[in-house]
Amino acid sequence: MTRLPAGSENLTMYCVLIVVDTPGRRVSGARLRAALTDSAAGNDRTEHIFMDVRDGLLALVLYLRAADLDVARLKAEQLCRRAMAVATPPDALWMIRSTTVL
């Protein structure tokens, strides 16, 4: 039997899809994955990350535990912003196009 970390018992698993525009640029998948892993705080409770990186666009699917849908959205967007700040050059333009909690 797998034991959940203390405090996780009342949390629900959410799947959050974040689409990020990266106009004129392709983000390095390896660099972004490392930034996501390094940027994840213990309270993000991230379970799994999937990425699809294309020219000018990337999609992140984050499975994480949260108290409710709004907290899941907030955690995922914060993690995305922290990781993009590390994974892209300072002059790179990017913006979150959409966030969907499934």
N, C-alpha and C positions, 0 to 999 in steps of 0.2 A: 504494500500500500504506500502511495506517495503522500508525503506530508506537505501541506502548504506552509509557507512562511507565516510566522505569527502575524496576526492582523489581516491576513488574506481571506479568512473564512467568509466574510460578508461581501466580498468583491465579486463582480461579474466579469467574465471574459468578453471583450469587445474587439471587433475587427474594424480598424479605421483605415480608409483609403484617402490618401492625400496626393493630389496632383499638383506638381510644381512646374511653372513655366521657367525655362532658362534660355531666353531668346539668344539665338546665335551661338549657343555653347552646348557642348556635351559634357556633362559632369562625369568624372571618373567614378565608375561603379565601385572599384576597390577602395578608393579614397573615401567615398560616401559611406560605404559599409563600415569602414574603420571609424569614421567620425560618428556614425550612429551608435556603434558599440561603446565608444569612448565617452560619448555625450549622455548616454542613458544613466540617469540617476537611480538609486535604489528604489525611490518612491514612484518611479515611472512604471514599475512592474511589467516591463516589456517581456513577452514570452517568445515572440517570433517576429522576424522582419523579412519581407519580400520586397525586391526592387525591380523595376523595369526602367532602364535608362536609355533614352533616345536623344537624337539631336533636338535641342530646344525644349525638351520635356522630360520629366521623370515622374514615375508613379511609385509611391511607397504604400505598402500594406503592412500595418503594424497590428499585431495581436497583443493586447495588454489588458491587465486587470484594473478595474476602476469601480468606484462606488456607484456611478451612474453614467449615462450617455454624455452629458455635458462635461463631466470630469475627464472621460475618455478622450473626447475631442480636444480639450484643452491640453492634456498631457501629450497627445500625439503631435499637435501643432508646435508646442514648446520644444519637444525633442527634435522635430524637423528643423525648426529655426536654429537651434544650437548646432546641429550637424551641418546644415548648409553654411553657416558662418565659418565653420572650420574647413569644410571640403571645397569651398570655392574661393577664388582669389578675391581680395578686398574690392576690386573694381567690377566684379561680376554682377550683372543684374539677374535677379530671380524674384519670383513671388508665388505664394501659394494661390493656385487658381481655385481649388475646391477641396473641401474636407467632407467626407461622408462616413458616418458611423453605421456599420452594417450589423 
